Amino acid sequence: MPNNTISISDISLVQVRLIEVRDTGHINVNDRHFALKAGASIDITPSLCEGINIITLIVSTDSIKDDPLRLLSGKYEWLGRFEIYVDGAIAGSYSKRGSYIIGGKENIIASIEVNVAKNASKPTVMQLINQLQRVQGITDADKTDFSKSHPHILFKNGLAVHTWKNQLGVDHVFITDYSEKCVYGGYVGWMHSKYLEIALERLHNELREYIV
């Protein structure tokens, strides 16, 4: 059963950060699984849907058979510490530790219920990401290239779609939230450029009334 509840709107950006772990940490978001290293964070916004979502924070321990020197090293505990951020602000911190006996087990740090409510403003971050991720041939792009892009579609609620073509002629697309932070980046190869062009035109036509 979830031991915490977070309520957000569907224009929110949700991230999970693994602060500390022994041995390995991962999270389940509904039916999706993500592995995390200590110090790393992940944007789980595309994996959330409207309504109730369950996020489970888990620490897995190595089996004593795989790590026989563990007992000699004095590491008799497993531990995990996670943080959840909504729109860049911390929304919850979760930690737990326990005794290491034989290992090879999954230990639940926390199970969080995230209630995503529909926002009256359109479009939403999740809506834009979901539509662009369906473009044939699209691949997630490095968000550091966002600074080279230019606005392509500006929405009244502050969201925006930016585009950029690199020196090799590869088309990139980025989405920014209402704080002008890049929340998604993708690119397509030459043979799929037309599909991205069609998707952007469709977004423009379907959401015309919400465009600046």
SEZALO-957077 format. One record per atom (N, C-alpha, C): residue in one letter; chain; atom name; x, y, z. Coordinates in steps of 0.001 Angstrom, whole numbers. Example, Ala and Ser with C-alpha at 12.3 -4.5 7.8 and 13.67 -1.06 7.14 Angstrom:
<pts>
  type  mol  atom        u        v        w
     A    A     N    13190    -5690     7800
     A    A    CA    12300    -4500     7800
     A    A     C    13200    -3300     7800
     S    A     N    12850    -2250     7080
     S    A    CA    13670    -1060     7140
     S    A     C    12900       30     7870
</pts>
This chain:
<pts>
  type  mol  atom        u        v        w
     M    A     N      842    -1196        0
     M    A    CA        0        0        0
     M    A     C      878     1247        0
     P    A     N      504     2287     -763
     P    A    CA     1282     3524     -776
     P    A     C     1344     4140      620
     N    A     N     2533     4625     1003
     N    A    CA     2670     5242     2311
     N    A     C     2814     6758     2214
     N    A     N     2540     7298     1028
     N    A    CA     2581     8738      862
     N    A     C     1802     9102     -387
     T    A     N     1231    10301     -401
     T    A    CA      461    10754    -1562
     T    A     C      942    12128    -1990
     I    A     N     1123    12283    -3290
     I    A    CA     1503    13568    -3879
     I    A     C      466    13903    -4943
     S    A     N      -80    15091    -4884
     S    A    CA    -1055    15540    -5883
     S    A     C     -433    16610    -6753
     I    A     N     -537    16433    -8059
     I    A    CA       50    17379    -9002
     I    A     C     -921    17589   -10157
     S    A     N     -598    18555   -11001
     S    A    CA    -1373    18750   -12230
     S    A     C     -610    18137   -13390
     D    A     N    -1285    17943   -14499
     D    A    CA     -642    17266   -15628
     D    A     C      272    18180   -16444
     I    A     N      564    19373   -15926
     I    A    CA     1594    20194   -16564
     I    A     C     2866    20200   -15722
     S    A     N     2886    19380   -14667
     S    A    CA     4035    19351   -13760
     S    A     C     5161    18478   -14304
     L    A     N     6381    18822   -13889
     L    A    CA     7568    18037   -14196
     L    A     C     7942    17263   -12938
     V    A     N     8055    15929   -13053
     V    A    CA     8338    15086   -11893
     V    A     C     9656    14344   -12107
     Q    A     N    10551    14462   -11130
     Q    A    CA    11854    13807   -11205
     Q    A     C    12119    13024    -9920
     V    A     N    12857    11917   -10044
     V    A    CA    13277    11130    -8889
     V    A     C    14801    11109    -8852
     R    A     N    15359    11341    -7669
     R    A    CA    16814    11350    -7499
     R    A     C    17213    10319    -6445
     L    A     N    18215     9517    -6757
     L    A    CA    18753     8551    -5801
     L    A     C    19951     9197    -5110
     I    A     N    19816     9478    -3836
     I    A    CA    20855    10181    -3093
     I    A     C    21949     9238    -2624
     E    A     N    21540     8099    -2066
     E    A    CA    22505     7162    -1482
     E    A     C    21934     5758    -1567
     V    A     N    22799     4762    -1818
     V    A    CA    22298     3393    -1942
     V    A     C    23395     2378    -1644
     R    A     N    22988     1246    -1129
     R    A    CA    23821       65     -983
     R    A     C    22872    -1130    -1071
     D    A     N    22810    -1899    -2113
     D    A    CA    23766    -2060    -3187
     D    A     C    23323    -1318    -4462
     T    A     N    22124    -1627    -4966
     T    A    CA    21643     -973    -6182
     T    A     C    20221     -472    -5961
     G    A     N    19897      636    -6648
     G    A    CA    18572     1213    -6508
     G    A     C    17836     1271    -7828
     H    A     N    16524     1117    -7771
     H    A    CA    15707     1309    -8964
     H    A     C    14311     1727    -8542
     I    A     N    13558     2203    -9511
     I    A    CA    12193     2642    -9237
     I    A     C    11250     2007   -10248
     N    A     N    10047     1756    -9805
     N    A    CA     8970     1312   -10683
     N    A     C     7942     2427   -10763
     V    A     N     7602     2827   -11976
     V    A    CA     6570     3844   -12198
     V    A     C     5453     3156   -12969
     N    A     N     4366     2855   -12270
     N    A    CA     3302     2041   -12851
     N    A     C     3911      723   -13344
     D    A     N     3930      468   -14647
     D    A    CA     4477     -795   -15146
     D    A     C     5862     -633   -15773
     R    A     N     6510      525   -15536
     R    A    CA     7841      748   -16105
     R    A     C     8912      671   -15017
     H    A     N    10088      201   -15397
     H    A    CA    11192      -17   -14462
     H    A     C    12376      846   -14873
     F    A     N    12990     1523   -13895
     F    A    CA    14143     2364   -14158
     F    A     C    15228     2083   -13126
     A    A     N    16458     1818   -13584
     A    A    CA    17600     1643   -12692
     A    A     C    18261     3001   -12476
     L    A     N    18766     3225   -11268
     L    A    CA    19409     4492   -10951
     L    A     C    20711     4244   -10209
     K    A     N    21701     5107   -10469
     K    A    CA    22944     5085    -9714
     K    A     C    22897     6191    -8671
     A    A     N    23659     6037    -7606
     A    A    CA    23700     7061    -6571
     A    A     C    24134     8393    -7176
     G    A     N    23392     9444    -6884
     G    A    CA    23686    10768    -7403
     G    A     C    22972    11089    -8700
     A    A     N    22317    10081    -9292
     A    A    CA    21633    10294   -10573
     A    A     C    20160    10612   -10345
     S    A     N    19566    11292   -11321
     S    A    CA    18135    11592   -11274
     S    A     C    17517    11249   -12619
     I    A     N    16203    11066   -12623
     I    A    CA    15503    10707   -13848
     I    A     C    14179    11450   -13914
     D    A     N    13837    11893   -15114
     D    A    CA    12550    12551   -15364
     D    A     C    11527    11462   -15663
     I    A     N    10542    11305   -14785
     I    A    CA     9538    10250   -14977
     I    A     C     8230    10803   -15540
     T    A     N     8204    12087   -15900
     T    A    CA     6975    12711   -16386
     T    A     C     6318    11930   -17526
     P    A     N     7095    11473   -18539
     P    A    CA     6445    10755   -19646
     P    A     C     5784     9443   -19236
     S    A     N     6156     8896   -18060
     S    A    CA     5599     7613   -17624
     S    A     C     4342     7776   -16781
     L    A     N     3972     9015   -16467
     L    A    CA     2786     9264   -15652
     L    A     C     1556     9450   -16531
     C    A     N      418     9103   -15996
     C    A    CA     -834     9287   -16718
     C    A     C    -1818    10024   -15811
     E    A     N    -2876    10522   -16396
     E    A    CA    -3874    11221   -15603
     E    A     C    -4520    10246   -14617
     G    A     N    -4734    10701   -13383
     G    A    CA    -5317     9841   -12358
     G    A     C    -4258     9329   -11396
     I    A     N    -4456     8120   -10886
     I    A    CA    -3569     7554    -9872
     I    A     C    -2388     6830   -10502
     N    A     N    -1191     7172   -10042
     N    A    CA       45     6509   -10453
     N    A     C      755     6008    -9199
     I    A     N     1421     4873    -9308
     I    A    CA     2156     4326    -8176
     I    A     C     3649     4315    -8490
     I    A     N     4427     4986    -7629
     I    A    CA     5877     4992    -7743
     I    A     C     6436     4190    -6577
     T    A     N     7230     3167    -6881
     T    A    CA     7833     2342    -5839
     T    A     C     9348     2511    -5883
     L    A     N     9930     2861    -4744
     L    A    CA    11371     3069    -4615
     L    A     C    11972     1819    -3982
     I    A     N    12952     1220    -4639
     I    A    CA    13437     -105    -4251
     I    A     C    14966     -143    -4180
     V    A     N    15468     -875    -3198
     V    A    CA    16893    -1181    -3107
     V    A     C    17057    -2694    -3205
     S    A     N    17917    -3137    -4106
     S    A    CA    18208    -4562    -4258
     S    A     C    19583    -4851    -3676
     T    A     N    19702    -5960    -2959
     T    A    CA    20986    -6344    -2381
     T    A     C    21585    -7502    -3163
     D    A     N    22896    -7485    -3280
     D    A    CA    23595    -8583    -3936
     D    A     C    23509    -9835    -3071
     S    A     N    23444   -10980    -3712
     S    A    CA    23445   -12241    -2984
     S    A     C    24808   -12481    -2361
     I    A     N    24820   -13089    -1196
     I    A    CA    26084   -13395     -539
     I    A     C    26940   -14311    -1404
     K    A     N    26295   -15079    -2269
     K    A    CA    27038   -15963    -3184
     K    A     C    27797   -15147    -4219
     D    A     N    27232   -13986    -4596
     D    A    CA    27882   -13136    -5595
     D    A     C    28895   -12193    -4968
     D    A     N    28777   -11970    -3660
     D    A    CA    29668   -11036    -2974
     D    A     C    30097   -11633    -1639
     P    A     N    30859   -12739    -1664
     P    A    CA    31229   -13442     -426
     P    A     C    32103   -12616      509
     L    A     N    32771   -11586      -12
     L    A    CA    33648   -10772      828
     L    A     C    32888    -9680     1576
     R    A     N    31582    -9600     1331
     R    A    CA    30804    -8527     1955
     R    A     C    30876    -8578     3482
     L    A     N    30728    -9774     4048
     L    A    CA    30739    -9903     5498
     L    A     C    32088    -9511     6089
     L    A     N    33154    -9761     5334
     L    A    CA    34484    -9383     5807
     L    A     C    34699    -7879     5734
     S    A     N    33970    -7227     4808
     S    A    CA    34142    -5777     4632
     S    A     C    33386    -4974     5680
     G    A     N    32524    -5644     6452
     G    A    CA    31790    -4938     7497
     G    A     C    30527    -4251     7017
     K    A     N    30109    -4508     5765
     K    A    CA    28889    -3891     5235
     K    A     C    27683    -4774     5589
     Y    A     N    27220    -4644     6804
     Y    A    CA    26163    -5518     7300
     Y    A     C    24773    -4929     7093
     E    A     N    24694    -3800     6407
     E    A    CA    23400    -3155     6204
     E    A     C    23160    -2862     4733
     W    A     N    21890    -2830     4352
     W    A    CA    21504    -2243     3075
     W    A     C    20853     -902     3398
     L    A     N    20903       21     2467
     L    A    CA    20290     1331     2692
     L    A     C    19938     1976     1370
     G    A     N    19004     2899     1433
     G    A    CA    18612     3650      242
     G    A     C    17964     4956      643
     R    A     N    18279     6003     -103
     R    A    CA    17672     7315      154
     R    A     C    17329     7969    -1182
     F    A     N    16051     8265    -1382
     F    A    CA    15545     8848    -2614
     F    A     C    14884    10192    -2310
     E    A     N    14801    11028    -3342
     E    A    CA    14044    12277    -3254
     E    A     C    13187    12426    -4512
     I    A     N    12010    12989    -4350
     I    A    CA    11122    13274    -5478
     I    A     C    10968    14784    -5600
     Y    A     N    11115    15274    -6832
     Y    A    CA    10995    16707    -7102
     Y    A     C     9826    16956    -8053
     V    A     N     9053    17989    -7767
     V    A    CA     7972    18427    -8642
     V    A     C     8257    19859    -9051
     D    A     N     8417    20062   -10357
     D    A    CA     8744    21384   -10893
     D    A     C     9977    21978   -10216
     G    A     N    10974    21122    -9946
     G    A    CA    12248    21571    -9404
     G    A     C    12294    21707    -7896
     A    A     N    11158    21594    -7206
     A    A    CA    11121    21715    -5746
     A    A     C    10924    20330    -5127
     I    A     N    11601    20078    -4023
     I    A    CA    11498    18762    -3397
     I    A     C    10089    18542    -2852
     A    A     N     9517    17383    -3187
     A    A    CA     8158    17054    -2754
     A    A     C     8141    15914    -1749
     G    A     N     9267    15222    -1582
     G    A    CA     9325    14126     -625
     G    A     C    10710    13521     -556
     S    A     N    11105    13113      652
     S    A    CA    12380    12454      862
     S    A     C    12103    11131     1571
     Y    A     N    12698    10038     1081
     Y    A    CA    12370     8707     1574
     Y    A     C    13656     7926     1797
     S    A     N    13811     7364     2978
     S    A    CA    15018     6598     3277
     S    A     C    14685     5438     4198
     K    A     N    15498     4397     4095
     K    A    CA    15313     3226     4937
     K    A     C    16601     2421     4885
     R    A     N    16860     1702     5961
     R    A    CA    18004      799     5999
     R    A     C    17610     -449     6761
     G    A     N    18358    -1524     6568
     G    A    CA    18036    -2770     7239
     G    A     C    19235    -3685     7299
     S    A     N    19089    -4761     8007
     S    A    CA    20189    -5709     8181
     S    A     C    20379    -6558     6937
     Y    A     N    21628    -6762     6578
     Y    A    CA    21985    -7621     5457
     Y    A     C    22244    -9017     6007
     I    A     N    21476   -10000     5538
     I    A    CA    21646   -11362     6039
     I    A     C    22262   -12230     4945
     I    A     N    21444   -12578     3944
     I    A    CA    21988   -13394     2848
     I    A     C    21935   -12645     1518
     G    A     N    21249   -11503     1492
     G    A    CA    21182   -10710      274
     G    A     C    20285   -11320     -781
     G    A     N    20416   -10779    -1996
     G    A    CA    19616   -11265    -3108
     G    A     C    18148   -10930    -2967
     K    A     N    17848    -9821    -2291
     K    A    CA    16461    -9445    -2059
     K    A     C    16176    -8017    -2516
     E    A     N    14884    -7737    -2736
     E    A    CA    14439    -6381    -3024
     E    A     C    13783    -5813    -1772
     N    A     N    14186    -4618    -1408
     N    A    CA    13669    -3961     -214
     N    A     C    12976    -2668     -615
     I    A     N    11701    -2545     -303
     I    A    CA    10937    -1356     -687
     I    A     C    11199     -221      303
     I    A     N    11702      873     -227
     I    A    CA    11947     2059      594
     I    A     C    10642     2813      820
     A    A     N     9856     2951     -240
     A    A    CA     8574     3644     -131
     A    A     C     7742     3353    -1363
     S    A     N     6441     3429    -1184
     S    A    CA     5495     3342    -2289
     S    A     C     4643     4596    -2247
     I    A     N     4722     5383    -3315
     I    A    CA     4083     6700    -3327
     I    A     C     2965     6730    -4348
     E    A     N     1846     7266    -3944
     E    A    CA      708     7445    -4845
     E    A     C      759     8871    -5389
     V    A     N      868     8991    -6694
     V    A    CA      899    10304    -7336
     V    A     C     -408    10504    -8094
     N    A     N    -1180    11456    -7629
     N    A    CA    -2475    11747    -8242
     N    A     C    -2310    12897    -9227
     V    A     N    -2425    12598   -10509
     V    A    CA    -2253    13602   -11552
     V    A     C    -3630    14120   -11966
     A    A     N    -3878    15385   -11677
     A    A    CA    -5166    16001   -12005
     A    A     C    -5062    16764   -13319
     K    A     N    -6103    16731   -14074
     K    A    CA    -6139    17429   -15359
     K    A     C    -6145    18925   -15138
     N    A     N    -5291    19620   -15844
     N    A    CA    -5218    21075   -15753
     N    A     C    -6065    21672   -16864
     A    A     N    -6730    22765   -16538
     A    A    CA    -7637    23372   -17525
     A    A     C    -6886    23956   -18709
     S    A     N    -5643    24348   -18483
     S    A    CA    -4878    24951   -19574
     S    A     C    -4351    23867   -20500
     K    A     N    -4271    24179   -21770
     K    A    CA    -3766    23246   -22761
     K    A     C    -2712    23936   -23615
     P    A     N    -1799    23115   -24159
     P    A    CA    -1619    21680   -23945
     P    A     C     -888    21418   -22635
     T    A     N     -669    20150   -22306
     T    A    CA      113    19789   -21130
     T    A     C     1475    19290   -21580
     V    A     N     2424    19289   -20645
     V    A    CA     3756    18764   -20941
     V    A     C     3665    17316   -21404
     M    A     N     2885    16516   -20660
     M    A    CA     2763    15097   -21003
     M    A     C     2130    14897   -22372
     Q    A     N     1151    15744   -22712
     Q    A    CA      501    15632   -24015
     Q    A     C     1502    15869   -25139
     L    A     N     2310    16908   -25005
     L    A    CA     3292    17230   -26050
     L    A     C     4361    16140   -26156
     I    A     N     4864    15693   -25002
     I    A    CA     5891    14651   -25018
     I    A     C     5353    13374   -25650
     N    A     N     4170    12977   -25241
     N    A    CA     3590    11736   -25765
     N    A     C     3398    11790   -27275
     Q    A     N     2963    12942   -27784
     Q    A    CA     2739    13050   -29221
     Q    A     C     4056    13012   -29992
     L    A     N     5082    13664   -29473
     L    A    CA     6359    13674   -30184
     L    A     C     7059    12320   -30082
     Q    A     N     6884    11619   -28962
     Q    A    CA     7522    10305   -28831
     Q    A     C     6913     9268   -29768
     R    A     N     5749     9582   -30327
     R    A    CA     5123     8663   -31279
     R    A     C     5600     8894   -32710
     V    A     N     6410     9928   -32922
     V    A    CA     6928    10202   -34261
     V    A     C     7848     9058   -34691
     Q    A     N     7630     8552   -35872
     Q    A    CA     8434     7437   -36376
     Q    A     C     9908     7832   -36444
     G    A     N    10775     7019   -35828
     G    A    CA    12217     7237   -35909
     G    A     C    12776     8204   -34891
     I    A     N    11949     8757   -33992
     I    A    CA    12465     9747   -33054
     I    A     C    13256     9063   -31941
     T    A     N    14325     9730   -31508
     T    A    CA    15196     9252   -30442
     T    A     C    15411    10377   -29446
     D    A     N    15481    10038   -28151
     D    A    CA    15716    11069   -27140
     D    A     C    17042    11774   -27413
     A    A     N    17033    13110   -27245
     A    A    CA    18216    13912   -27536
     A    A     C    18784    14521   -26260
     D    A     N    20041    14915   -26336
     D    A    CA    20709    15587   -25226
     D    A     C    20107    16985   -25061
     K    A     N    19591    17281   -23876
     K    A    CA    18946    18573   -23640
     K    A     C    19930    19739   -23659
     T    A     N    21236    19446   -23602
     T    A    CA    22217    20528   -23629
     T    A     C    22203    21271   -24959
     D    A     N    21675    20616   -25999
     D    A    CA    21599    21275   -27311
     D    A     C    20404    22222   -27409
     F    A     N    19576    22238   -26375
     F    A    CA    18390    23100   -26397
     F    A     C    18752    24567   -26608
     S    A     N    19889    25003   -26043
     S    A    CA    20290    26414   -26138
     S    A     C    20505    26872   -27581
     K    A     N    20669    25920   -28512
     K    A    CA    20897    26252   -29920
     K    A     C    19585    26342   -30712
     S    A     N    18488    25980   -30066
     S    A    CA    17209    25909   -30773
     S    A     C    16476    27243   -30778
     H    A     N    15395    27300   -31546
     H    A    CA    14567    28505   -31666
     H    A     C    13096    28122   -31492
     P    A     N    12297    29036   -30939
     P    A    CA    10864    28744   -30749
     P    A     C    10187    28426   -32083
     H    A     N     9390    27380   -32067
     H    A    CA     8633    26984   -33257
     H    A     C     7132    27168   -33032
     I    A     N     6655    26761   -31830
     I    A    CA     5262    26966   -31445
     I    A     C     5241    27472   -30005
     L    A     N     4602    28595   -29764
     L    A    CA     4461    29156   -28419
     L    A     C     3007    29071   -27995
     F    A     N     2774    28513   -26800
     F    A    CA     1413    28350   -26300
     F    A     C     1085    29388   -25234
     K    A     N     -180    29697   -25110
     K    A    CA     -630    30738   -24192
     K    A     C     -341    30403   -22731
     N    A     N     -263    29105   -22399
     N    A    CA       -9    28732   -21003
     N    A     C     1481    28694   -20664
     G    A     N     2334    29113   -21590
     G    A    CA     3764    29204   -21317
     G    A     C     4598    28064   -21852
     L    A     N     3964    26970   -22277
     L    A    CA     4721    25873   -22875
     L    A     C     5153    26255   -24283
     A    A     N     6177    25585   -24774
     A    A    CA     6662    25908   -26117
     A    A     C     7352    24706   -26744
     V    A     N     7326    24682   -28077
     V    A    CA     8052    23687   -28855
     V    A     C     9146    24418   -29613
     H    A     N    10386    23966   -29459
     H    A    CA    11536    24574   -30136
     H    A     C    12118    23570   -31126
     T    A     N    12745    24063   -32162
     T    A    CA    13379    23182   -33142
     T    A     C    14798    23662   -33437
     W    A     N    15608    22731   -33946
     W    A    CA    16996    23038   -34299
     W    A     C    17491    21982   -35273
     K    A     N    18235    22421   -36275
     K    A    CA    18870    21510   -37235
     K    A     C    20374    21649   -37060
     N    A     N    21057    20540   -36754
     N    A    CA    22499    20639   -36525
     N    A     C    23268    20714   -37842
     Q    A     N    24588    20752   -37762
     Q    A    CA    25427    20937   -38954
     Q    A     C    25311    19779   -39937
     L    A     N    24861    18627   -39453
     L    A    CA    24693    17469   -40324
     L    A     C    23290    17405   -40909
     G    A     N    22466    18407   -40590
     G    A    CA    21116    18447   -41122
     G    A     C    20138    17559   -40370
     V    A     N    20502    17183   -39130
     V    A    CA    19625    16338   -38317
     V    A     C    18656    17227   -37542
     D    A     N    17368    16960   -37687
     D    A    CA    16333    17787   -37060
     D    A     C    16110    17394   -35607
     H    A     N    16115    18420   -34730
     H    A    CA    15884    18239   -33307
     H    A     C    14621    18992   -32897
     V    A     N    13968    18500   -31842
     V    A    CA    12786    19179   -31304
     V    A     C    12885    19156   -29779
     F    A     N    12487    20253   -29150
     F    A    CA    12546    20366   -27697
     F    A     C    11233    20938   -27173
     I    A     N    10889    20563   -25932
     I    A    CA     9701    21091   -25274
     I    A     C    10136    21811   -24011
     T    A     N     9604    23007   -23780
     T    A    CA     9872    23736   -22551
     T    A     C     8581    23901   -21764
     D    A     N     8721    23908   -20420
     D    A    CA     7548    24102   -19576
     D    A     C     7294    25587   -19363
     Y    A     N     6346    25906   -18466
     Y    A    CA     5967    27303   -18262
     Y    A     C     7072    28137   -17611
     S    A     N     8117    27472   -17057
     S    A    CA     9259    28186   -16485
     S    A     C    10400    28291   -17498
     E    A     N    10122    27903   -18754
     E    A    CA    11077    27946   -19861
     E    A     C    12213    26945   -19685
     K    A     N    11985    25910   -18892
     K    A    CA    12975    24855   -18716
     K    A     C    12710    23741   -19711
     C    A     N    13762    23246   -20338
     C    A    CA    13627    22160   -21306
     C    A     C    13300    20862   -20570
     V    A     N    12182    20242   -20930
     V    A    CA    11748    19015   -20264
     V    A     C    11805    17801   -21192
     Y    A     N    12053    18044   -22473
     Y    A    CA    12165    16921   -23406
     Y    A     C    12935    17357   -24643
     G    A     N    13741    16424   -25153
     G    A    CA    14443    16658   -26399
     G    A     C    14461    15397   -27241
     G    A     N    14311    15549   -28541
     G    A    CA    14341    14402   -29434
     G    A     C    14912    14788   -30787
     Y    A     N    15329    13784   -31558
     Y    A    CA    15818    14061   -32911
     Y    A     C    15431    12915   -33832
     V    A     N    15403    13226   -35125
     V    A    CA    15121    12222   -36148
     V    A     C    16192    12263   -37220
     G    A     N    16466    11113   -37812
     G    A    CA    17414    11061   -38914
     G    A     C    16801    11637   -40183
     W    A     N    17614    11770   -41202
     W    A    CA    17162    12393   -42455
     W    A     C    15915    11715   -43012
     M    A     N    15890    10386   -42993
     M    A    CA    14781     9675   -43630
     M    A     C    13461     9817   -42847
     H    A     N    13550    10306   -41599
     H    A    CA    12338    10458   -40800
     H    A     C    11970    11925   -40567
     S    A     N    12708    12835   -41167
     S    A    CA    12442    14265   -40965
     S    A     C    11019    14647   -41350
     K    A     N    10508    14016   -42406
     K    A    CA     9167    14357   -42873
     K    A     C     8107    14003   -41836
     Y    A     N     8362    12937   -41049
     Y    A    CA     7392    12538   -40026
     Y    A     C     7358    13543   -38881
     L    A     N     8512    14098   -38541
     L    A    CA     8546    15138   -37517
     L    A     C     7849    16390   -38019
     E    A     N     8082    16727   -39278
     E    A    CA     7429    17900   -39866
     E    A     C     5912    17739   -39844
     I    A     N     5428    16561   -40167
     I    A    CA     3988    16296   -40159
     I    A     C     3440    16400   -38735
     A    A     N     4190    15862   -37741
     A    A    CA     3744    15893   -36349
     A    A     C     3651    17327   -35837
     L    A     N     4622    18157   -36181
     L    A    CA     4600    19556   -35745
     L    A     C     3437    20312   -36395
     E    A     N     3180    20026   -37655
     E    A    CA     2055    20657   -38340
     E    A     C      734    20220   -37708
     R    A     N      659    18945   -37327
     R    A    CA     -557    18440   -36689
     R    A     C     -765    19115   -35325
     L    A     N      320    19263   -34551
     L    A    CA      227    19951   -33265
     L    A     C     -296    21373   -33452
     H    A     N      237    22045   -34456
     H    A    CA     -168    23426   -34728
     H    A     C    -1650    23490   -35077
     N    A     N    -2111    22593   -35888
     N    A    CA    -3508    22617   -36322
     N    A     C    -4469    22214   -35195
     E    A     N    -4102    21161   -34452
     E    A    CA    -4993    20657   -33401
     E    A     C    -5077    21600   -32208
     L    A     N    -3994    22348   -31955
     L    A    CA    -3946    23221   -30792
     L    A     C    -3919    24704   -31164
     R    A     N    -4434    25000   -32333
     R    A    CA    -4370    26360   -32864
     R    A     C    -4944    27399   -31881
     E    A     N    -6046    27056   -31217
     E    A    CA    -6692    28030   -30335
     E    A     C    -5878    28338   -29081
     Y    A     N    -4876    27483   -28771
     Y    A    CA    -4065    27705   -27586
     Y    A     C    -2702    28319   -27898
     I    A     N    -2474    28624   -29181
     I    A    CA    -1192    29182   -29613
     I    A     C    -1232    30706   -29519
     V    A     N      -87    31258   -29097
     V    A    CA       28    32723   -28985
     V    A     C     -106    33368   -30349
</pts>
